[in-house]
Amino acid sequence: MLRHTVPRAIDLNKIERCWSWLKSRIRHQLKDFDTLRDASENVLHVACT
């Protein structure tokens, strides 16, 4: 049985929650880093350790 959901229904789509968490952490790190890449790498490094 197929269920149709709204494509960006954050409540129902787990990856959307992951992206939201990741973007939020990167935004908070931007004030401490010179580039978006550095902030992103730091967030991913911390998340994976």
C-alpha positions in Angstrom: 0.0 0.0 0.0 1.4 3.4 -1.0 1.0 6.4 1.1 1.1 9.9 -0.4 2.6 12.6 1.7 3.4 16.2 1.2 7.0 16.3 -0.3 8.3 18.6 2.4 6.2 17.6 5.3 8.9 18.0 8.0 6.9 16.0 10.5 6.8 13.0 8.2 10.2 13.2 6.4 13.1 12.4 8.7 15.8 13.7 6.3 14.1 17.2 6.5 14.7 17.2 10.3 18.3 16.2 9.7 18.8 19.1 7.2 17.1 21.5 9.5 19.4 20.5 12.4 22.5 20.7 10.2 21.6 24.2 8.8 20.9 25.5 12.3 24.3 24.3 13.6 26.1 25.8 10.6 24.3 29.1 11.0 25.4 29.3 14.7 29.1 28.5 13.7 29.3 31.1 11.0 30.2 33.8 13.5 33.3 31.8 14.6 34.6 30.9 11.1 35.6 32.9 8.1 33.9 30.7 5.5 30.8 28.6 5.1 33.0 25.7 4.2 35.0 25.9 7.5 31.8 26.2 9.5 30.2 23.2 7.7 33.3 21.1 8.1 33.5 21.9 11.8 29.8 21.0 12.4 30.2 17.7 10.5 33.4 16.9 12.3 31.8 17.5 15.7 28.7 15.5 14.7 30.8 12.5 13.6 32.9 12.3 16.7 
